[in-house]
Amino acid sequence: MEKGRFYFLHRMFLVCIIILVARLFLIQILERPYLYEKAISQWTRPEEKAVRGGIYSRNNFLLLDTTRKKVAYISPGWLNEDKKNILIKKGIIEEKDLKEPYIKITEASKIKTIEEFERVSPGILIYNEIERYGENALATHLVGLDGKSGIEKAYDKILGQSKKNEEIFFDGIGQPIKGTIKESNKTSWGVYLTIDENIQKKVEEILDKEVNKGAVVVLDAKTGEILAMASRPNFKQKFVENYLNDPDSPLLNRALMPYIPGSIFKLVVLSAALEENITDLDEVFDCPGYIKVGGNIFKCASYKNGGHGKITLKDALAHSCNVVFIELGLRLGKEKIVEYAKKFGLGEKVLEDIPEEKAGFIPDPKNLYYQDLGNISIGQGKIQITPIQAAKMMLTIVNEGREIKPHVVKKIINKDEQIIFDDSNVNYVGKRVISQETANKIKEALKAACLYGSAVKANLPDEKKSAGKTGTAELGDGTTHAWFVGYYPYDDPKYIVSIFLEKGGSGPSNAAPLFAKIIQEIKGLQNL
């Protein structure tokens, strides 16, 4: 009987052990997430931050300049009367704050005072809080603002795939629990751009010194990747509220806004004239300094000197002769000019990524009259294009007449660290716009413009390897936009640069020299 009883107790003991192990497994493994959340819910979480995806350069450089700044939490219930009185007297907190479970302090001057009490008083905690944008953020117009503009808006669904970050907890009576502060792990997920942060920095430095209002776009001449995009006046996302009512519109990305192009539009007219076989670079024209179209008289830059006289088409492009290009426009007619403008993609958005981009404006031929030919042949009147469109136009010419689509997104990684987009899988080469023969003739004329024409100031010191076209667009109020779009070096193009200076004077005098400065800086970076 004793043996049977022992056997029974032994079995009961084993059953209890099994039940205990099973219960521990249930609590520690299966129910752990639920119980953890249940326990945590009894604490106060003042802020549960979403860790937003990053925006990076092509070289994995964080363009946001994400930083951390000191933040203090004060739990009045844990302060003695002396500490409360001191903090009130110093203006750190107010009498009414004493009723709150905790107070958040962000002002640096106040935090410096609070630091004196942190080590000697409970109820005070100082830690470094994540700030998405820093003062040294790059490409701010392109990057945009959290969910509101730029890449931030275009890819908000990707960037906003919240990874919750529980920064800090308070217990039931407001005491900050220091051991629960969790520093966010560095994340590498988000949107990677084609931007080269080194080129972007140099372009921005030059614009800060040289330009009040305007924009610059730098493309890789072979791939169409956007290596830099900058607009001025600039803004910093960290202080965006300071710019909302600024009359100079610093929040505007001028690289994607439409403006009258002036003489850079002559590249469209030249392309059409050569492609339609109505002229050649060697044809000689006569420029008396002006030309009459309908009831309008159009003057050439050479007007005060009696005109260019006898001049070839090649030299007419080099010296930006209005008379010759208006003659070409009259030969072509309004339909052909508009047709070729659209072939180059003018009047259409270039990027799919940036919601603020404008399409520009190419008029319907039905709305153009004979006298309008004088204006549109030299990029005046109703035509408007964007700096990115000017860069794309030059990209087509450089690539022997074949369209290549400029693009700015290189790679996208989601919050699970999965690559969901890679530009190496995309073919950005498009249709043929003009023949290789026509493209090569235009490049010959663009080289002449920098050798001895209106764009000589686009050359670097002691060398002549630049090619490009200047533009000076008249606005009717006595002011002019200055343009230059070109590439470098002429014999093996690596970079295309589009420059727009809003009411910035003359293309030859103001925009062309900026091209030389930008290329000089890029050369220093790339050891060209």
Buried (B, 14 or more C-beta within 10 A) or exposed (E): EEEEEEEEEEEEEEEEEEEEEEEEEEEEEEEEEEEEEEEEEEBBBBEEBEBBBBBBBBEEBBBBBBBEEBBBBBBBBBBEEEBBEBBBEEEBBEEEBBEBBBBEBEBEEBBEBBEEBBEEBBBBBBBEBBBBBBEEBBBBBBBBBBEEBBBBBBBBEBBBBEBEBBBBBBBEEBBBEEEBBEEBEEBEBBBBBBBBBBBBBBBBEBBEEBBEBBBBBBBBBBBBBBBBBBBBBBBBBBEBEEBEEEEEBBBBBBBBBBBBBBBBBBBBBBBBBBBBEEBEBEBEBEBEBBBEBEEBEBEBBBBEEEBBEEBBBBBBBBBBBBBBBBBBBBBBBBEBBBBBBBBBBBBEBBBEBBBBBBBBEBBEBEEBEEBBBBBBBBBBBBBBBBBBBBBBBBBBBBBBBBBBBBBBBBBBBBBEEEEEBEBEEEEEEEEBBBBEEBBEBBBBBBBBBBBEBBBBBBBBEEEBBBBBBBBBBBBEEEEBBBBBBBBBBBEEBBBBBBBBBBBBBBBBBBBBBBBBBBBBBBBEEEEE
